């Protein structure tokens, strides 16, 4: 958005096309869980171009200043949303199932930690600017998620059918001061607040902003829910399940009436997980314990491989609450159980909520090693104050390292792989023929171990397939891209895959551990 917000680029993936060219994280306390869904296959070159455009935006992001985000006290509840890879749609994004409005309307949104506005495609009003781009005026199906839509036959939000939709006036403080992407035009004080996202690649989204209620599915049973259950012990299971649903009110929602560019073809919009006072993550985490977590399945996983986006305590990363004290007469009961095995192996590092990086979440990188050998990378590369730094971004596919770090990493990895024949494949610099000339099968070549050393003695050691990636049958490439220097390094979603990540905004901690993500 040239001074405005970039939500996310069109990403990747699928090795097959290149041949031609948590566990459910509910919780004992109640939590909200969103299912993550990964969306046709695109080429790595397409993905890299998209990542580069996003990097141009990220590099300029440091100039922006924003107000502190207030976080409400922790709640003993949580909720979860289904989340999965979008590889089957040709992107490198991860998709979450989201319901908004009253009655609820279902959508498939991109889960984006680099976005501060949640928006959905809307029915285009009759007087909309017909020359702006691809409008949404045609009726669209709001049914199930089983058949991915093909533009322009997409799901669209119909605000006039939602009893809880409330436009934000253009004269309001929210529009004028809190929405950096809002337009100055305000025909009358009561006119809706308009926004215009302009992307570095020339794509854009335009619409109006309001608030509405999101329907969430609570997991576990809090004290109040347990009380209600006693009162309703004779109700049917179906009714009990219905009681587990709740409304998250006052969610800031963009109603996109027109857009141009390919970035939005595969989804119905964006779920904002960035650090911002208007993002969905801020709203939901403020209500549910000040934290959220997600687990990204393998980026090439089939569409039915589902994990979850959880708001609230995640028992796989957070110790369970202490058990209530028992009276003396109960001393014969068995001793308390030790922490569940799921807690073992979890690492944590400070979560940097730096105003220069918002809405992105930053971490402190102390170094990078290959096969245990620490590489020579200038410390300023990881210093936000000196033009560097590192962020986690679910909207970028390939990890992008500032040039000094990239050069050191690929030099070390390529030395270890020097015995393999090199091949050329855009957009990668180092690709190798992994096929044995004798058998025609992939050779059992050991991949050097890559590790990112984070503050607090936390080490991120991704699986080899996350950085030496399958680019085509029999071909593997070092799946890291070179970024500008000075510039921010980005830990993309492929390097994050098969890890459970918890963003503890309240306590400013990032926790993570290896996980297959699916049940």
Long-range contacts (C-beta under 8 A, 24 or more apart in sequence): 1-57, 1-181, 1-196, 1-197, 1-198, 1-199, 1-204, 2-198, 2-200, 3-198, 4-180, 4-181, 4-195, 4-196, 4-197, 4-198, 5-115, 5-116, 5-117, 5-180, 5-181, 5-197, 6-54, 6-57, 6-114, 6-197, 6-199, 6-200, 7-110, 7-112, 7-114, 7-115, 7-117, 7-119, 7-197, 7-205, 7-270, 7-272, 7-395, 8-54, 8-93, 8-110, 8-112, 8-114, 8-115, 8-263, 8-270, 8-395, 9-50, 9-51, 9-53, 9-54, 9-199, 9-201, 9-263, 9-395, 9-396, 10-42, 10-46, 10-50, 10-91, 10-261, 10-262, 10-263, 10-265, 10-266, 11-42, 11-47, 11-50, 11-51, 11-91, 11-92, 11-93, 11-395, 11-396, 11-397, 11-493, 12-42, 12-44, 12-46, 12-47, 12-50, 12-87, 12-90, 12-91, 12-92, 12-299, 12-397, 12-398, 13-41, 13-42, 13-44, 13-47, 13-87, 13-90, 13-91, 13-92, 13-299, 13-300, 13-397, 14-40, 14-41, 14-42, 14-87, 14-90, 14-300, 15-300, 15-469, 15-470, 15-471, 15-472, 15-473, 16-41, 17-41, 17-42, 17-43, 17-90, 18-43, 18-44, 18-425, 18-471, 18-472, 18-475, 19-472, 19-473, 21-45, 22-293, 22-295, 22-307, 22-308, 22-310, 22-314, 22-316, 22-500, 22-515, 22-517, 23-307, 23-316, 23-515, 23-516, 23-517, 23-518, 23-519, 24-80, 24-219, 24-308, 24-519, 25-80, 25-293, 25-295, 25-307, 25-308, 25-310, 25-314, 25-315, 25-316, 25-500, 26-78, 26-80, 26-219, 26-220, 26-308, 26-310, 27-78, 27-219, 27-220, 27-310, 27-312, 27-313, 27-314, 27-315, 28-220, 28-313, 28-315, 28-320, 28-321, 29-76, 29-77, 29-78, 29-220, 29-222, 29-289, 29-312, 29-313, 29-321, 30-76, 30-77, 30-78, 30-79, 30-218, 30-219, 30-220, 30-221, 30-222, 30-225, 30-312, 31-77, 31-78, 31-79, 31-80, 31-218, 31-219, 31-220, 31-288, 31-289, 31-310, 31-311, 31-312, 31-313, 31-314, 32-77, 32-78, 32-79, 32-80, 32-81, 32-216, 32-217, 32-218, 32-219, 32-248, 32-284, 32-288, 32-310, 32-311, 32-312, 33-78, 33-79, 33-80, 33-81, 33-82, 33-217, 33-219, 33-308, 33-309, 33-310, 33-311, 34-79, 34-80, 34-81, 34-82, 34-83, 34-96, 34-97, 34-98, 34-111, 34-271, 34-308, 34-309, 34-310, 34-311, 35-80, 35-81, 35-82, 35-83, 35-84, 35-96, 35-97, 35-306, 35-307, 35-308, 35-309, 36-81, 36-82, 36-83, 36-84, 36-85, 36-94, 36-95, 36-96, 36-111, 36-294, 36-295, 36-296, 36-297, 36-306, 36-307, 36-308, 36-309, 37-82, 37-83, 37-84, 37-85, 37-86, 37-94, 37-95, 37-96, 37-97, 37-108, 37-145, 37-303, 37-306, 38-84, 38-85, 38-86, 38-87, 38-88, 38-93, 38-94, 38-95, 38-296, 38-297, 38-299, 38-300, 38-301, 38-303, 38-305, 39-85, 39-86, 39-87, 39-88, 39-89, 39-90, 39-91, 39-93, 39-95, 39-108, 39-148, 39-266, 39-267, 40-88, 40-89, 40-90, 40-91, 40-266, 41-87, 41-88, 41-90, 42-90, 42-91, 42-92, 44-425, 44-426, 44-427, 44-428, 44-471, 44-477, 45-426, 45-427, 47-92, 47-397, 47-398, 48-398, 48-426, 48-427, 48-481, 49-427, 50-92, 50-201, 50-263, 50-397, 51-396, 51-397, 51-398, 51-400, 51-481, 51-490, 51-492, 52-481, 53-199, 53-200, 53-201, 54-114, 54-200, 54-393, 54-395, 54-396, 55-396, 55-400, 55-483, 55-484, 55-487, 55-488, 55-490, 56-200, 57-199, 57-200, 58-114, 58-360, 58-391, 58-393, 58-488, 58-490, 59-483, 59-484, 59-487, 59-488, 61-356, 61-357, 61-358, 61-360, 61-488, 62-356, 62-357, 62-384, 62-488, 63-356, 64-180, 64-356, 64-358, 65-355, 65-356, 66-180, 66-276, 66-277, 66-355, 66-358, 66-359, 67-178, 67-277, 68-277, 68-355, 69-275, 69-276, 69-277, 69-282, 69-353, 69-505, 70-277, 70-286, 71-282, 71-285, 71-286, 71-290, 71-505, 71-506, 72-286, 72-287, 72-290, 73-290, 74-289, 74-290, 74-506, 75-287, 75-288, 75-289, 75-312, 76-222, 76-223, 76-289, 76-313, 76-321, 77-218, 77-220, 77-222, 77-287, 77-288, 77-289, 77-312, 78-218, 78-219, 78-220, 78-288, 78-289, 78-310, 78-311, 78-312, 78-313, 78-314, 79-216, 79-217, 79-218, 79-219, 79-246, 79-248, 79-284, 79-288, 79-310, 79-311, 79-312, 80-217, 80-219, 80-308, 80-309, 80-310, 80-311, 81-216, 81-217, 81-308, 81-309, 81-310, 82-306, 82-307, 82-308, 83-111, 83-294, 83-295, 83-296, 83-306, 83-307, 83-308, 83-309, 84-297, 84-301, 84-303, 84-304, 84-305, 84-306, 84-307, 85-296, 85-297, 85-298, 85-299, 85-300, 85-301, 85-303, 85-305, 86-110, 86-266, 86-267, 87-299, 87-300, 87-301, 88-148, 88-302, 88-303, 89-148, 89-266, 90-266, 91-266, 91-267, 92-299, 92-397, 92-493, 92-494, 93-266, 93-267, 93-395, 93-493, 94-294, 94-296, 94-394, 94-493, 95-267, 96-271, 96-309, 97-145, 98-214, 98-271, 99-214, 99-215, 100-157, 100-162, 100-212, 100-213, 100-214, 100-215, 100-251, 100-253, 101-157, 101-158, 101-159, 101-161, 101-162, 101-164, 101-165, 101-212, 101-213, 102-162, 102-163, 102-164, 102-212, 102-213, 102-247, 103-161, 103-162, 103-163, 104-215, 105-142, 105-155, 105-157, 105-158, 105-161, 105-162, 106-142, 106-143, 106-144, 106-145, 106-155, 107-155, 107-157, 107-268, 107-269, 108-145, 108-148, 108-155, 108-267, 108-268, 109-267, 109-268, 109-269, 109-270, 109-271, 110-267, 110-269, 110-270, 110-271, 110-395, 111-271, 111-273, 111-294, 111-309, 111-394, 112-270, 112-271, 112-272, 112-273, 112-274, 112-394, 112-395, 113-273, 113-274, 113-281, 113-359, 113-360, 113-361, 113-392, 113-393, 113-394, 113-395, 113-503, 114-274, 114-359, 114-360, 114-391, 114-393, 114-394, 114-395, 114-396, 115-270, 115-271, 115-272, 115-273, 115-274, 115-279, 115-359, 115-395, 116-272, 116-274, 116-275, 116-276, 116-278, 116-279, 116-358, 116-359, 117-179, 117-181, 117-195, 117-197, 117-209, 117-252, 117-254, 117-270, 117-272, 117-278, 117-279, 118-251, 118-252, 118-253, 118-254, 118-269, 118-270, 118-271, 118-272, 118-279, 118-280, 119-205, 119-207, 119-253, 119-254, 119-255, 119-256, 119-269, 119-270, 120-156, 120-157, 120-253, 120-254, 120-255, 120-256, 120-268, 120-269, 121-154, 121-155, 121-156, 121-157, 121-256, 121-259, 121-264, 121-268, 121-269, 122-156, 122-157, 122-158, 122-159, 122-207, 122-255, 122-256, 122-257, 123-156, 123-157, 123-158, 123-257, 124-257, 124-258, 125-257, 128-257, 128-258, 129-206, 129-258, 132-204, 132-206, 132-258, 132-259, 132-260, 133-204, 133-206, 133-258, 133-259, 133-260, 133-261, 134-258, 134-259, 134-260, 135-257, 135-258, 136-256, 136-257, 136-258, 148-266, 149-268, 151-265, 154-268, 155-268, 156-268, 157-253, 157-255, 157-269, 159-210, 159-212, 159-255, 162-212, 164-212, 164-213, 164-247, 164-249, 165-210, 165-211, 165-212, 166-210, 166-211, 166-212, 167-192, 167-193, 167-208, 167-209, 167-210, 168-192, 168-193, 168-208, 168-209, 168-210, 168-211, 168-252, 169-193, 170-194, 174-252, 174-278, 175-209, 178-277, 178-278, 179-209, 179-278, 182-209, 195-254, 199-261, 199-263, 201-261, 201-263, 202-260, 202-261, 203-259, 203-260, 203-261, 203-262, 203-263, 203-264, 204-259, 204-260, 204-261, 205-254, 205-256, 205-258, 205-259, 205-264, 206-256, 206-257, 206-258, 206-259, 207-254, 207-255, 207-256, 207-257, 207-258, 208-254, 208-255, 208-257, 209-252, 209-253, 209-254, 209-255, 210-252, 210-253, 210-255, 211-249, 211-250, 211-251, 211-252, 211-253, 212-251, 212-253, 213-247, 213-248, 213-249, 213-250, 213-251, 214-247, 214-248, 214-251, 214-280, 215-245, 215-246, 215-247, 215-248, 216-245, 216-246, 216-247, 216-248, 216-284, 216-311, 217-244, 217-245, 217-246, 218-244, 218-245, 218-246, 219-244, 219-310, 248-283, 248-284, 248-287, 250-283, 251-280, 251-283, 252-278, 252-279, 252-280, 252-283, 272-359, 273-309, 273-394, 273-503, 274-358, 274-359, 274-360, 274-361, 275-353, 275-358, 275-359, 275-360, 275-361, 275-505, 276-358, 276-359, 279-359, 281-311, 281-503, 281-505, 282-505, 284-311, 285-311, 285-503, 285-505, 285-506, 287-311, 288-312, 289-313, 289-506, 290-504, 290-505, 290-506, 290-507, 291-318, 291-502, 291-503, 291-504, 291-505, 291-506, 291-507, 292-502, 292-503, 292-505, 293-317, 293-500, 293-501, 293-502, 293-503, 293-511, 294-394, 294-500, 294-501, 295-498, 295-499, 295-500, 295-501, 295-515, 295-517, 296-394, 296-493, 296-496, 296-497, 296-498, 296-499, 296-501, 296-517, 297-497, 297-498, 297-516, 297-517, 297-518, 298-465, 298-497, 298-498, 299-397, 299-493, 299-494, 299-497, 300-470, 301-518, 305-517, 305-518, 306-518, 307-517, 307-518, 314-500, 314-502, 315-340, 315-342, 316-342, 316-343, 316-346, 316-500, 316-513, 316-515, 317-343, 317-346, 317-500, 317-502, 317-511, 317-512, 317-513, 318-502, 318-511, 319-343, 345-513, 345-514, 346-511, 346-512, 346-513, 347-454, 347-456, 347-458, 347-459, 347-460, 347-511, 347-512, 347-513, 348-456, 348-458, 348-509, 348-510, 348-511, 348-512, 349-454, 349-455, 349-456, 349-458, 349-509, 349-510, 350-455, 350-456, 350-508, 350-509, 350-510, 351-503, 351-504, 351-505, 351-508, 351-509, 351-510, 352-384, 352-389, 352-508, 353-505, 353-508, 354-384, 354-389, 356-384, 357-384, 357-389, 357-391, 357-488, 360-391, 360-392, 360-393, 361-391, 361-392, 361-503, 361-510, 362-389, 362-390, 362-391, 363-390, 363-391, 363-392, 363-454, 363-455, 363-491, 363-510, 364-390, 364-454, 364-455, 365-390, 365-452, 365-453, 365-454, 365-455, 365-489, 366-453, 366-454, 366-455, 367-453, 368-405, 368-408, 368-409, 368-450, 368-451, 368-452, 368-453, 369-449, 369-450, 369-451, 369-453, 370-409, 370-412, 370-413, 370-416, 370-448, 370-449, 370-450, 370-451, 371-416, 371-448, 371-449, 372-449, 372-451, 373-412, 374-453, 375-408, 375-409, 375-412, 376-408, 377-404, 377-405, 377-408, 378-404, 381-405, 381-485, 381-489, 382-489, 386-486, 387-485, 387-486, 387-487, 388-485, 388-486, 388-487, 388-488, 388-489, 389-488, 389-489, 390-488, 390-489, 390-490, 390-491, 391-488, 391-489, 391-490, 391-491, 392-490, 392-491, 392-496, 392-501, 392-510, 393-490, 393-491, 393-492, 393-493, 394-493, 394-496, 395-493, 396-490, 396-492, 396-493, 397-492, 397-493, 397-494, 398-479, 398-480, 398-481, 398-492, 398-494, 399-467, 399-479, 399-480, 399-481, 399-489, 399-490, 399-491, 399-492, 399-494, 399-495, 400-480, 400-481, 400-482, 400-483, 400-489, 400-490, 400-492, 401-480, 401-481, 401-482, 401-483, 401-489, 402-483, 402-484, 402-485, 402-486, 402-487, 402-488, 402-489, 403-482, 403-483, 403-484, 403-485, 403-487, 404-485, 405-489, 406-480, 406-481, 406-482, 406-483, 407-482, 409-450, 409-480, 410-478, 410-480, 412-448, 413-448, 413-450, 413-467, 413-468, 413-478, 414-478, 416-447, 416-448, 417-445, 417-447, 417-448, 417-468, 417-478, 419-445, 420-445, 423-475, 425-471, 425-472, 425-475, 425-477, 427-481, 428-471, 428-477, 428-478, 428-479, 429-478, 429-482, 430-477, 430-478, 431-471, 431-475, 431-476, 431-477, 431-478, 432-475, 432-476, 432-477, 433-474, 433-475, 434-474, 434-475, 434-476, 435-474, 442-474, 452-491, 458-512, 460-491, 460-495, 460-499, 460-512, 462-495, 462-496, 462-497, 462-498, 462-499, 463-497, 463-498, 463-514, 466-494, 466-495, 466-497, 466-498, 467-494, 467-495, 469-494
